[in-house]
């Protein structure tokens, strides 16, 4: 029998960039559409305890995807709301889930939680606490990082089953292609190149040089559907508990200029 059959599942952020493929994965693995709840922000402010208590009531599984998130421009302009919104949502959802008897809580973190200069490339999970995150990403990354500590503490004191997954830099359909301030690197670059083509601009301005202290900068990219598959698989694996911190990404890191070059070739 499927691990999702007959389970009541709450997916915060279920209509978003990552939420849509996660729900598709759940349905493909035996969940029923009528058993999946997606709270909408217009009705439920998940930064408050009462709405969180309402949406988690009767749920077996909570997958917390909802976030105030964006790219570099958004992070620079909204550090306070990024920290507060993400910390408040995570704290209240986890606490109300515990009180409601939810069987498992899946917390989605961020690769932004890793230190700016990690001791290893690619990242290792053990490196998470080896330094301060990149300053632009720190309010978002630390708010998400705090949820890992909360999950571990709730397991220790209450026996609450939490797992934390940290996806790499995701890309794919439904990303913020038409919201430049909130877009991440791949949709931001695509939009810049498309706009330059349409307007006949002679150049494209890209943030960053592609180097740090003389060394090439690399990024890890993860297709959003692959991230969704990992999230569904994590729920199915009964051996994973809150002490399981898993970074979902690829083993190969892509150079910044190589990424732009490959896009340029493929777009012709």
C-alpha positions in Angstrom: 0.0 0.0 0.0 1.2 3.5 -0.8 2.6 5.6 2.1 0.1 8.3 1.2 -3.0 6.2 0.7 -5.8 7.5 3.1 -3.5 10.1 4.6 -4.6 13.7 5.2 -1.9 15.9 3.8 -1.4 19.7 4.2 0.9 21.3 1.7 1.6 25.0 2.4 2.6 26.8 -0.7 0.9 24.1 -2.7 -0.1 26.3 -5.6 3.4 27.7 -6.1 6.6 27.0 -7.9 7.6 23.9 -5.9 4.1 23.1 -4.5 2.5 22.2 -7.9 5.0 19.4 -8.7 5.1 18.2 -5.1 1.3 17.7 -5.2 1.7 15.9 -8.6 4.2 13.6 -7.0 1.9 12.9 -4.0 -1.0 12.1 -6.4 1.2 9.8 -8.4 2.2 7.9 -5.3 -1.3 7.1 -4.1 -2.6 10.3 -2.4 -6.1 11.3 -3.2 -6.9 14.8 -4.3 -9.6 15.2 -1.7 -7.2 14.4 1.0 -4.7 17.2 0.1 -5.3 20.6 1.6 -3.6 23.7 0.2 -4.2 26.8 2.4 -4.3 30.1 0.5 -2.7 33.2 1.9 -5.7 35.3 1.1 -7.6 33.4 3.8 -4.9 32.1 6.1 -2.1 34.2 7.5 0.3 31.5 8.5 2.4 33.9 10.4 -0.2 33.7 13.2 -0.9 30.8 15.5 -4.7 30.6 15.1 -4.8 30.1 11.3 -2.0 27.6 11.6 -4.0 25.7 14.2 -7.0 25.7 11.9 -5.2 24.3 8.8 -3.2 21.5 10.6 -6.3 20.1 12.5 -6.9 16.5 11.4 -3.8 16.3 9.2 -1.5 13.3 9.2 1.3 14.9 7.2 2.4 18.6 6.9 4.7 19.6 4.1 5.8 23.2 4.7 6.8 24.8 1.4 5.3 28.3 1.8 7.9 31.0 2.0 8.6 34.7 1.5 11.5 34.2 -0.9 13.1 35.8 -4.0 16.4 36.6 -5.7 19.2 38.9 -4.7 17.2 42.1 -5.4 14.3 40.9 -3.2 16.7 39.9 -0.4 18.4 43.2 -0.4 15.1 45.2 -0.3 13.3 43.1 2.3 15.6 41.5 4.9 13.3 42.2 7.8 10.2 40.7 6.3 12.2 37.8 4.9 13.4 36.9 8.4 10.1 37.5 10.2 7.7 35.9 7.7 9.7 32.7 7.3 10.6 32.3 11.0 7.0 33.1 12.1 5.4 30.7 9.6 7.8 27.9 10.5 7.5 28.3 14.3 3.7 28.5 14.4 3.1 25.7 11.9 5.5 23.3 13.7 4.1 24.1 17.1 0.5 23.8 16.1 1.2 20.6 14.2 2.8 19.1 17.3 -0.2 20.1 19.4 -2.6 18.7 16.8 -0.9 15.3 16.7 0.4 15.5 13.2 2.4 12.3 12.4 5.2 13.9 10.3 6.3 17.4 9.5 8.5 18.0 6.5 10.4 21.3 6.7 11.9 22.7 3.5 15.0 24.7 4.1 17.3 26.5 1.8 20.9 26.2 0.6 21.2 29.8 1.6 21.7 28.5 5.1 25.1 27.3 4.3 28.2 29.4 5.2 29.4 32.0 2.6 32.8 30.2 2.5 32.1 26.6 3.3 35.1 24.3 4.0 34.1 21.9 1.2 32.9 22.2 -2.3 30.3 20.7 -3.0 28.7 21.4 0.4 28.5 18.7 3.0 25.7 18.6 5.5 28.3 18.8 8.3 29.4 22.2 7.0 26.1 23.9 7.8 27.3 25.4 11.0 30.8 26.2 9.8 30.3 29.9 9.2 27.8 32.7 8.6 25.7 32.7 5.4 26.3 35.2 2.6 25.1 38.4 4.0 22.4 39.1 1.4 20.9 35.7 2.0 21.4 35.6 5.8 18.0 36.8 7.0 16.2 34.2 4.9 18.8 31.5 5.4 19.0 31.9 9.2 15.2 31.9 9.6 15.1 28.6 7.8 18.1 27.3 9.7 16.3 28.0 13.0 13.6 25.6 11.9 16.1 22.8 11.8 17.1 23.6 15.4 13.4 23.7 16.4 12.8 20.3 14.7 15.7 18.7 16.5 14.5 20.2 19.8 10.9 19.0 19.3 12.1 15.5 18.5 14.2 15.5 21.7 11.5 16.8 24.0 8.3 15.7 22.4 9.2 12.9 20.1 7.8 14.9 17.2 8.8 13.6 13.8 10.4 16.3 11.7 12.7 16.0 8.7 14.5 18.9 7.1 15.4 19.1 3.4 17.6 21.7 1.8 17.1 22.0 -1.9 19.8 23.5 -4.1 19.1 26.4 -6.4 15.9 25.3 -8.1 14.7 26.2 -11.6 11.9 25.3 -13.9 8.3 26.1 -14.8 6.3 28.6 -12.7 9.4 30.4 -11.4 9.3 34.2 -11.3 10.1 34.9 -14.9 7.9 38.0 -15.0 8.9 39.3 -11.5 12.5 40.5 -12.0 12.9 41.5 -8.3 11.9 38.1 -7.1 13.4 35.9 -9.8 16.4 33.6 -9.2 19.4 33.3 -11.3 18.2 31.2 -14.2 14.8 32.9 -14.9 16.6 36.3 -14.3 19.2 35.5 -17.0 16.6 34.1 -19.4 14.5 37.3 -19.0 17.5 39.5 -19.5 18.5 37.7 -22.7 15.0 37.6 -24.1 14.5 41.3 -23.4 17.9 42.1 -25.0 16.9 40.1 -28.1 13.5 41.8 -28.3 14.8 45.3 -27.9 18.0 44.9 -29.9 20.2 45.8 -26.8 23.9 45.3 -27.5 24.7 43.9 -24.1 23.2 42.2 -21.1 24.1 43.4 -17.6 24.6 40.6 -15.1 25.1 41.0 -11.4 28.5 39.7 -10.2 31.8 39.0 -12.1 31.7 35.3 -12.0 34.8 35.3 -9.7 35.5 35.5 -6.0 39.1 36.3 -5.0 40.3 35.2 -8.4 38.5 31.8 -8.3 35.6 31.0 -10.6 32.2 31.1 -8.9 30.1 27.9 -9.3 26.4 27.2 -8.6 24.4 24.1 -8.1 21.1 23.8 -9.9 18.2 21.5 -9.2 15.2 21.0 -11.5 12.1 21.7 -9.5 10.4 18.4 -10.5 13.5 16.5 -9.1 13.2 18.4 -5.9 9.5 17.5 -5.6 10.4 13.8 -6.2 12.9 14.0 -3.3 10.4 15.6 -1.0 7.9 12.8 -1.7 10.5 10.1 -1.3 11.6 11.6 2.1 8.0 11.2 3.4 8.0 7.6 2.2 11.3 6.7 3.9 10.3 5.8 7.4 13.9 5.7 8.6 14.3 9.5 8.2 13.8 11.5 11.4 14.4 15.1 12.4 18.1 14.3 12.9 18.2 13.6 9.1 19.4 16.8 7.4 19.5 16.2 3.7 20.7 18.6 1.0 18.9 17.8 -2.3 21.2 18.8 -5.2 23.5 17.6 -7.9 27.0 16.4 -7.5 28.3 18.6 -10.3 28.7 22.3 -9.8 28.3 24.6 -12.9 30.5 27.6 -13.5 28.7 30.9 -13.8 30.0 31.7 -17.3 29.5 28.1 -18.4 25.8 28.4 -17.4 25.4 31.5 -19.5 27.3 30.0 -22.4 25.2 26.9 -22.5 22.0 28.9 -22.4 23.2 31.0 -25.2 24.0 28.0 -27.4 20.7 26.2 -26.6 18.6 29.3 -27.3 19.7 29.7 -30.9 
